[in-house]
Amino acid sequence: MADGLRKGLTSYGDAGFSLFLRKAFIKAMGYSDDALERPIVGITNTHSDYNPCHGNVPQIIDAVKRGVMLAGAMPMVFPTISIAESFAHPTSMYLRNLMAMDTEEMIRAQPMDAVVVIGGCDKTLPAQIMAAVSADLPTVVIPVGPMVVGHHKGEVLGACTDCRRLWAKYRAGEIDDAEIEAVNGRLAPSVGTCMVMGTASTMACITEAMGLSLPMSATIPAPHAERFRSAEESGRVAAAMAKAKGPKPSELLTPAAFRNAQVVLQAIGGSTNGLIHLTAIAGRVPHAIDPDVFDSIGREVPVLVDLKPSGAHYMEHFHHAGGVPKLMAQLGELIDLDAATITGATLRDVVAKAEHVPGQDVIRSRDNPIRREGGIAYLTGNLAPRGAVIKHSAASPQLMQHTGRAVVFDSVEDMTLRIDAPDLDVAADDVLVLRNAGPKGAPGMPEAGYLPIPLKLARAGVKDMVRISDARMSGTAFGTIVLHITPESADGGPLALVETGDRITLDVAARRIDLLVEEGELARRRAALPGSTAPRPARGYAQLFHDTILQADEGCDFDFLTAAGRRER
């Protein structure tokens, strides 16, 4: 099989001419024959002026290139889509699969013997890993790293758990315009991803646990020199993988690796989004995530990392306490330590080198956990025949078993218009219901599942309510919130049948979410439904998304990109 510059030649009907032309044009960039004869390491450039999470990518690229060249290979940087959570309309999730396709096709189209993917903001790492799995070229993943913490009036702040907490205080009238403006300039004091256990941090930790990135790479703060030293070493590793032609993602992403990822996801109190992304990654290979197994792992694995929103600390504190290697050491036999990593070492080797930090209280022992069970519970019931999730480690204990009256919002727009209305018929023990906010219905399954507390209740001191939806929620958020109800309402799910005034029961211990309405009445309502509430877009990516998007329990990938979808074709 050809490698280096000879790999994947453009088709002109004459292979010799194809290589001649390729070399002629690339020499216009000033490359020598010596450089062009080396193994090639491709490096994705996801820097964008719209993406402050990736603000350190140019420096990371420089460090990776240095590592690649020191190891005797040739670095080649190429651009791909960059997705920034708060700058993506209608939602970053809508673009994740597009980024995965873009990255996969550029890896396939251009000559490289290994690839380094650099990402961080919520949907970028999963998109890149999905691409790497499908292209199956030796891959090193580099997370951009979390921000450093901010400060306000003597309090440590972190985007975006404290964004939501302080915004809720502002909505409730507890802080004024001047203070919320001051907070706005202090929540994100550096480039990098959110410094709490949101989706970005969750995916970085999962990636490290699966052996796709270097030890400690999940937690090094974005501006720290250590981040760039790690990037240089990542370049060295990528060069070695290019020469050895492995290991490939298909060799590393075994059932043991996926189980390790699920154990770590539960132990860090990770984002519910992490389960969707992990399901999508597993869907690209024949190792599907079983939600029942995931839930059983959650009953066995405690939350050991004391980070917001499930705990008190931030990512830089997790890093200085020993990071993911120390966490895996504390998890002991719950982790399969024989799983391999990109360096050729096993997780057993990684754990053996985990730093012991006397007095640290961020990474707990199993006999002193933050929560006795893992961060996420998987629910079923007549409202969620194919499942739903709740991050119960970041919820109110008194609401874990609750029955209340439904207050229904038919869309994100409906919620926006009515949630703060003074005449909204709502009480603190009601259950807020949002529908038509799933993958197809919204479209893109926005992070609208964090329904705000209605203004009149917030001003009366209500801090939490049971909220349910077919949407997603930021991993940074706190609240008793049931998400990913599947099938979604726009796809005929029973959430479409709920009416204001119905009674809904949440029982997390029993892993159930149920609508307390007689089956005959539900059948009558189902017969009266008008059909799909998500009209087919007229053209382009929107139409492709509508026609092929899968539900949350299948990772929200496109059906034709999954391993099962390819087999069917």
N, C-alpha and C positions, 0 to 999 in steps of 0.2 A: 504494500500500500504506500502511495506517495506521501511525503511529508514536507514540511517547510514550504518554500515558495512554490513547489511543484504540486501542492495539494489542491484539489478542486479547481482544476484549470477551466478558464472560460472556454466555451465551446465555439471554436472557429472551424472545426473540421480538420485541424492539423495541430496535434499536441505540441510539436516542436515550435511551431509559430506562436501558439498560445503562450508558452513559457518565454519565448523571445520577446514578445510584445509586453508581457507582464513586467519583465525585468527592465525593458527599455523605459517604460513609463515610471516605475517606482524609482529608477535611478534619477529621475527628475527631482526627487526629494533629497538627493545628495547621498543616498546609501551606497556603500561600497560592496563589491562582490563578497568580501569576507562577511559582512553583516548579513547579506542576503542568503548565505549558505548555512546560517545558524538555524536551530529549531526556533519556531516562532511562538511567542506567547501573546495572544490577543488580550487587550485590557479595555473593558467597557468604560466609557466616559458618560456618566449620568449627571454631570454638573449642569446647572441651569440657574439663571437669575431668578426664576420663580421658585427655586427649591432651597430654602435656607438650611434644611436638614442636611443637604449635600454640599454645603459651602466649603468644606475642606477637601473635596474630591480632587481638585488640581494638585494639592500637596500630596495626597495619597498616591495619585498616579505617578508623580515624580519619584516617590519612594519605591513604588513597585517596579518602575522602569530600572531604577538603580539596582534593585535586588536581582532582576532578570539578567541584566548585563553583567553584574558581578559573577553570576553563575554561568555565563557563557552562552546565553540565548539572546534572541532578538525580540524586544518588546514592540508591539504595534497597537496603538490606541485607536479605538473607533467609537463613534457616538451611538447611543440608543436613546429611546424615549426616556424622559425623566418625569416621575410623578411626585408631586408634592401634595400632601393631604389637604391642606387648607386652601390650595389654589386650583383644585381639580373640580370642574363642573361636569355633571351634577354631583359626582362623588369619585374618589380615587379608585374605588372598587370597580367602577364601570370601565376603567382603563387598564386594570391589572392584566387581563388576558391579552390586550393589545400589546402591552410591553413584553409579555412573555413571548408572543409570536414574533415581535420585532427582534428581540434578543436572540431567540432560537435561529431565526432565518439569517441574521447577520453572522452568527457563529458558523452556520453551515456554508454560507455563501463565500466567506473570505478564508484565505489560507492561514490556519493556525494549528499548532500541535497541542496547545493547552490554552485555557482562557481564565482570566481573573475577572470576576464580576464584582463591582463595587456598588453597594446600595445601602439603604437604611430606612428611609421614610416608608411608612406602613406597608405599602403594596409592592415596593420595589424588590426587596429580598425574596419574597415568595415568587414574584414574576420571574426573577432571574434564576431561581432554583428550578422552577417548572421548566424554563427554557433549557437549563443545563441538563436536566434529567432526560429531556426529549432529544437533545442533540447528542448527549452521552459522550462528550469530549472531556478529558481531564480538566477539572474545574476547581479553582480556589475561590472561596467567597470571602469578601472583606466587608464587614459592616462599617459604616462611617463613624459610629460611636455616638454616645449620648452627650447632650449638652452638660455643662457644669451647672450647679444650682444657682438660683437667684436669692435675693434677700429683700425683705420689706418689713420695716418697723421691728427689727430683731428676729423675724421669723424666716426660716428657710422656705424658699418657694421652688416649685417645679412645674413646668409645662408637661401635661396639661391637667393633671388632677387638681392643682390649685387654681388653674384657670376657671374650671367649672365650679369649684367651691366658692371662690370669691365672686364670680359672676352671680351665683345664686344669692350670695349676701347682698350684692348690689340690687338684684331684682326684688329682694325682700325689703329694701330700704335701710339695710344695716350699715352700708358704707355709701358715701356720696360720689358725685361725678369726679371730683378732684382726686379722690383716692383711687378709684377704679382706673383712672388715666395713669396715675403713678404706677400702679400694679402692672398695667399693660406694658410698660417699658422695662419691667424687672423680671418678668416671668421667663423670658428666653434670653439669658445673658450671653450666649455664644451660639455659634453654628452647631449642628448636630441634631440628633433625634431627641424626642421627649425623654427626660431623665427619670421618669417613673416607669413602672412595669406596664406600659402600654403595648400596642401591637409591635412597634419597632423594636423595643427591647426584648419582647417575647420572641420575635422571630430571630433576633441575633442570638439569643440563648439557645433556642431550638437548633439553629444552624451549627453552633459549636458542639452541642450534644450529639448531633448526627455525624460529627467528624468532618464537616465540609469546610471548616475554617480553623485557624490556629488557636491553640489554647489562650484564653483571656481575651480574645478578640471581640467578644460580645460586649464587654463592659468598659474597655478603655475609653475615657472621655475624649470627645472629638478633638479638642484643641491640644491635648497632651502630646509631648514628644514621643511618648511610648506608642501612641497610635501610629506614628510614621515609621518607627522602628519595626513595629509589627507588620506594617505594609511592606517594608523592604524585605523582611523575612518571608512574607507571603510570595513576593516575586521570586525569591530563591527557590521556594518550594514548587512554584509553578514551572520554573525552568527545569527542575529535576523531573517533574511529572511529564513535561513535554518530551524529554529525552527518553524516559522509561515507558512512555505511552500509557501511563496509568498512575494511580488507580482512577477508574472512571466512576461517575456518579452511580451507575448501575451496580458497581462492585461495592460501594460504600452504603448505599441506601437499601439495606437488608431489612427483613422484619424486625430484627433486634434493634437496628438503628431507629426505626419508626416507633418501636415501643419505648426506647430511651427518650425520644423526643416527647412522647406523651407523658412519661414520668416527670421530666423536667418541666413541661408545661403546667402540670398540676402543682409541682413543688414550688414554683416561683409565683404562684397566684397569677398566672399569665392571662393575657387578653383572650376573650372568647373568639376574636377574629383568628387567633392562632390555630384554632381547631379547623376552621374553614380552609385556611391556607395549607395546613398540614394534610388535610384531606385531598386538596387539589394536587399537591406534590405527589402524594401516594397514588393518586388516580392516574398519574403518568406512567406508573409501573404497576405490575400485578401484585401490589401489597396494600389493598384498600384498608382504610381505617374503619374498624368496627366500633360503632358508638357504644355498644354495650360493654365492650372491653375497655374503652376509654373511661366510661363511668366507673367500672370496677377498679381501674387503676386509681381513679379519684377517691374512692372509698378507702384505699390502702395507703396512698401516698399523702403525707401531711404537707401543708405549706410551711416551708422552712425559711424562706427569704422574707425579711421584714422590710418590704418596700411598699410605698404608696402605689395603688389605692388600697391594697389589702393590709398594709402595715404603715410604718412611719418614716422609713429612710428613702434614699435616692440611689440611682445607678452608680454614681462615683463611690458611694459608701460600700455598695456591693462589690465593686472592683477592688477597693483597698482591703476588703475583708477576705479576698481570695477568689472571687468570681465563680464562674461555672465549675472549674476543677474542684474547688473546695466544696461547693454544693454537692457535686457528684460523690465526693468522698463521704459527706454526711449521709447521703442516701444509701450508701453501702450496697447490699445485695439487690436492692431495687433497680439498680443500673446493671446492664450487661456490659461488664468491663472488658470483654473480649472483642467488642465491636472495634473495627478499624477506623483510621482517620487518614486524611490526605497526606500526612507525613510518613505513613507506614507504621507509625506507632499505634498501639491500641489505647483505648480509654484507661486501661489499667496503668499504662505508662504515664498518662496524663495525670491521673489521680495521685499516683505515687509522688509526683512533684508539686502537688498542691501546697500552697503556702499556709502555714499555721500562723495566725495573727492573734496573739494573746489579747484577751479582753474585748474582741470584736463581738457585737451583738446583732449583726445584720443577717448572718447565715446561722440559723439555729441548729441544734442537734435534734435528732428524732425524738428524744425524750423531753424536749422543751420546744415544741413547734409553735408557730403563729396560729395555725388551725390544725385540728386533728385530722381533717380530711383535706383533699386537694382543693384547688381554687374553683373548679368548674364542675357543675353537675349537669347530667344529660337527662332531660325530662321527656316523658311521653304522656299520652292521655287523649281524650276525644278532641281536644283543641290542637293537638300536635301529633297526628298519627305517625309521622316519620321523624318526630323529634323536635326538641327545642333545647336551649341551654340557659343556664343562669350562673353568673360568677358569684357564688354564694359567699366566697371569702371577702367580697367587697359589698356586702348587703347587710341589712338590718336583721339581727337575730330574731327579733320579735315578729318579723313578717315572713319567716320561713314557713309557717303554716298560717294561711290567711284565706278567708272567704269574704268577698266583697262584691258590690254592685258595679257592673261594667259601665264605663263612660267612654263611648266609642268616637274615634276620629277616623274619617274615611280616607284620609291621605295626609301627607306631610303639610300640604297647603291648608287643609281643613284645620289641622292642629294649630298651625301658626296663626290662623285667623281667630280661633276661638279659645285657645288655652288661657289667655289672660282676660277674657271677657268678664266683667263684674257679675253678669247674670248667668254664668256657666253653672249648671246644676251639678255640683261636685262636692264631696266630703272627703275627709282625710282617710277614711277606711274604704273608699271606693278603689276600683281597679281601672287604671287608665289603659285604653286599648287603642293602638295605632295599627291600621292595616293598609294594604296597597303600597307597602314600602319595602317589598322584597326584591329579589334579583330582576324579575320581569316587570313588576308592578310600578317601581319607582321612576325609571329603571335604575339598576345598579346597586340596590340594597344599601342605601346610605346609612351613615351612623346617626340615624334619627331615633334609634331605640331609647336613647336617653331623653325620654319625654320630660320637659321641665315641669316642676311642681307648679300647678296653676297659681297665678299671681296672688289671688286672694288668700289661698292657703299658705303660700310662702310667707306672706306678710303676717299671717297668724302664727307663724313659728313651725309649720310643718316642714320637716327636713327630708322625708322619704315616704314613698308610696309604692305599692305594687304596680308595675308597669309592664305591659306585654305587647309584643309586636312581631312582625315578620321582617323587621329591619335588623341592622347590626348596631353595635355600640362601641365607642372608643374604649380600648383597654385601660385608658386613664381614668375612667368614670367610676364613681361609687353609686350604689343604689340597688334596690330590690327589683331587678329588671330581667324579665324573661324575653329572650331574643331568638332569632332564627326559626320562628315557628314555621314548620314545614309539613305539608306543602304551603306555600304562600297563598294569600287570599286571591291574588290575581291569577293563580294557577288552579283555582277551584278548592283551595284549602278551607277548612271549617272556620277559620278566622273571619271569612266573608259572611258567616251566618250570625255573628254576634250582634245583638241589639242593645242599645243603652237600657239599663235596668235589669238585664240578665245577671245571674249570679255566677261568679267564677271562683274556683278553689285552686289555690297553689299549695302543694304539699311537697316541699323539697326533700324531706326525709324519705317519703314514698316515691320520689322522682316522678311526680304527676302534676299536670296542669289540665283542669277539666272545666267544661262549660256545663252548668247544672240546668239543662233544658231537656225536656223529653225528646226521645228520638223521633217521634211522630211530628212534633213541631219543627225539628231541624229538617226533616224530609220536606215539609211544606215550604220552609224558607229556601231550601236548596232548589226546589222546583221553580221558585219565583225569581231566582237569580237571572240577571240579564245576559250572562255570558262573561267572557273575558273583559276585565277592566283595563287591559293593557293593549291598545290598538297597535297594529304592526306598522312600524315606521316605514317611510317611503323608500329609503335608500341607504346605502353605505354601511358603515360600521354599526350604526344603530339597528339596522335591519338584521345584520348578522348576529348581533348580540341577542336581539329578541327571539330569533329563530332557533338559536343553538345553546343558550345559557341553561345550565343545570341548576338544580336547587341547592340549598345550603348543605344538606346532608351529603351531597356529591362534590362539594368544594367550589361550586359556582364556576367551574371551568366550562369551556365550550365542549359540547358533546363529541365533536369530531377530533378533539385533541387528546382525549383520554385514551388509556390503553384499551379499555373496553370498546370505545367508539372506533378505534382503528381496527380492532378485530372484527367488528360488525361489518366493516366496509371491505 
